[in-house]
């Protein structure tokens, strides 16, 4: 395996960190990872190790305001900027790997970004693997709180609003501890603007998600306390893809790639990807 890293500039002249992991020999296809809120691409090294050994090239980039990329932590003025940055990165990947099929791999908020990319740019992708995707407003968040969040977003957009329950990341306590100790992870509250912009993105998925016809594999842990498994069931029913599959992993927490039985998840993703390449 060969590891490469670097920076690209987005339209706002911010430096965005990217890294890729290349297999020995020619790649079967490309996996483009979109990480979740507050985390970064480096948390997918184990994923990359597995799939490069399977012959895939794995590419990822730290979202603006995340990891080694520039920008205010866990803040975005407009959610569409995340999509713009990944389209820019996608153009780079196509230059580096001409003619290769590209699969999206989005987790959590990355699943939301992935769904939005498919709505408007699905012709750019051979398919998508979306896990723990946050595509609906949680049931325990009241309409009043959402309204207040919009007001705060307009007045104090960088104010911390909500914090994740980190104990719900994985059943492996070492994964949770490593997350808390990771200096590139933002363990604080995410901003009011991000919350409001995510809500806009969710509304867009609800309105236009049926336009998605690309092959999709949708994954979720049944015991996920951070994003309700109903989000993935909703997404599965919403998309119009002829080739779609939903797997709910019994007792898994939010980060299915980091739960103790993650090897099974890797095998399922690998089998699905290979079936798409036949």
N, C-alpha and C positions, 0 to 999 in steps of 0.2 A: 504494500500500500504506500502511496505517495501523498503527503499532506502539503497543501499550499495555502497561503493566506495573503491578504492584502487589503487595500481600501479603495473604494470608488467614491466619487462625489455625486450627490443627488442634485436635483434641480434647485434646492435651497443652499447649495454649496457646502453642505455638511458631509463630513467624512463618515462613510459607512464601512464597517469591518465585515469582511467575508472570509470564509475558509472553505476548502474543498478537500475531499479525500478520494483519491483515484485508485482503481484496482490495477493489478498487474495485467498488462495487455489492454486490448480494446474493450471499452465499456459496453455492456448490453443495452443500457439505457441510463438516464440521469434521474436522480431523486433530488428534488428541490425542497428542503426543509424550511418551514415557516414556524418559528418557535412561538411560545406563548407570552402573555403579559408578564413583565418583570424579570424574565429569564434571558437566556442568550444561547447562541449556536453551540457553544462549547459543551453544553449539557447533553449533546447528542453524539458525543464521541463513540460511545458503546454501540449506538445504532449504526453509525458509520462503519465501525469495525466489522460488524456482522455483514452489512450489505456490500461493502467492497470485497469481502471474501466471497460473496455470491456473484461478483462480477459487475456490480453497479457502481457508477460514479455518484458521489454524494456531495451536494453543494448546499451551503447555508449562509445566511447573512444576519448580523445583529440588527434588529429593527432600530430605527432612529430613536435615541433616548434609552437604549438598552445596551448592555454588555460593553464592548469596546467602541461602539459607534458614538458619534457626537449627538448632542441634543439633551434637553432637560429630561431627567429620569422619568420614565413612565408617563410622558406627556406627548400629545399630538394635537396640533391646532385643528386638523381636519383628517378624518380617518382615511380619506382617499389618498393621502400622502403615503401611507404604508403601501398601498397598491401601486402607486407610481414608482416607488423605490424598487419594488420587486419586478416590475416590468422592465425597468432600467437594467437591473441585475440579470434578468432573463435574456436581454439582448447581448450582454457580455458572455453569458454561458453559451448561447447559440454561436457566437464568434469562436469561442474556445472549443466547442464540441459540435461542429456543423453536422446537421443531418440526424442527430440523435433524438430519440423520443424522450420527452420529459414528463415525469410524474410529480405532481404536487404532493407533499407530505406536510399537512398542517395540524398542529396540536393546540387545543384550547382556543385562545384568541387567534392563534395561527390558523385554526380551523375556520373561524369566521372570515379571516382575510382570504383564506383559500376558497371558500364558497363564493365570496364576492368576486374574486379573480375569475372563477369559472363562469359566473353570470355574464361577465363582459368580455372575457378573453379565452373561453374554453377551447377555441381552435388552436391555441398555443400549446395545449397539453394533451398527452395521451390518456390521462386519467388522474385520479386523486385518491389519496388515503387521508381521511380526516378523522382525527381521534379526539375525544373529549371536547368536541366543538361547542363553544358557547354561542348559540344562535337564537336563544330566547331569553327574555328578561326573567330572572329567577322568580318563582312563585312567592317567595318570602319577602320580596321587595315591593312595597306598596306603590300605587300610582302617585300618592302624595310625595313619597321619597324621590321618585323619578322626576316629578315636577320641581322639587326643591333642588335636585341635582342639576337640572337644566339652568335654573336661576343662578346657582353658584358657579356653574361653568361659564356663564356669561359675565359674571362680576369678578370672580376669583378663580380663573380657569386652572391655576396650578395648585390649588388647595387640595390637600389629601382628603379623600372622601371615604374609601372603603379599604379594608385590609383582608387578605386571604387567610383562611384557616390552614396554616402550613401543615398541621398534623394530618390533613386530608390528602396530601400529595401522594404518599406511598405507604404501604404497610411495612416497608423496610425502614426502620428508624435511622439507619446510616444514610439513606438517601435524604431524609428530612434534615438531618444534621448537616450534611454536606451542602444542602441548599442554603441553610441559614448561615453557614460559614463562608459561603462563596462571595468574594468581594465584588464580583461582576453581576450578582443578583441584587435587585432592588427589593428588600424585604419590608419596606415601608408601605404606606397607603398609596394606592394609585390615585391619580388626580381626577378632579371633577370633570375636566374636559374629556379625558379618556373615557370615563363612564358615559358621558353624554354622547360621544362619538360612537362608542360601541352600540349604544341603543339605536342610533341612526342606522348603523350597519345591520343590526338585527332586523330592523323594519324593512330594509332593502332586501334581505334574504327572504323574509316572509312574503314580500310583494312579487319578487322576481325569481325566487329559487326554482320554480317549476321550469324555467328556461334551461336549466342545467340538464344536458343530455349525455355528457361525457361519462365514461365508466367511473364509478366511485365505490370505494370500500370505506364503510363508516364503522368506527370502533368506539367502544366506551366501556368503562368499568361499572358494574352494577351497584357498587357501594361508593361511587364518586360523590363526595359531599361538597365539592367545589363547583362542579357543573353537573346539573341533574341529567341522568341518562335519558330522560324524556326529550332533551334537546336533540340527541342523535336519532331517536325514533321519529321525531318531527321532521328532521332533515331527510331521513330515508324516505318517508312518505311524500315529502314535498318534491324531490327531484324527479325529473322525467326520464332518467337514464334507463335504458333497456338492460344494461349490465350494472346492477347495483347490488350490494351485499351489506348487511348489518350484522355485526358480531358484538354481543354484550358479554363481557367476561365476568363470570360470577365471582363476587366478593372483591374484585379489583377496585383500587382507589383511582384517583384522577390521572396519575402518570402511569398509564399502562405499560409504557416502555421501561419503567423503572420499578415496577412491582416485582415481588420475588419470582413469579412465574413468567417473567417477560419473554423468556425464550420461546414460549408458545405463541406469543403475539408476533414476534419476529418471523417465526415459521409461517404463520397465517398470512402475513403481509407478503413474504417472499413467494408463497404459492400463488397468491392473487396476482402479483406483478408478473410472474412467469406465465400465468394463464393469459394475460393481456398481450404478451409478446409473441405468443404462438401464431 
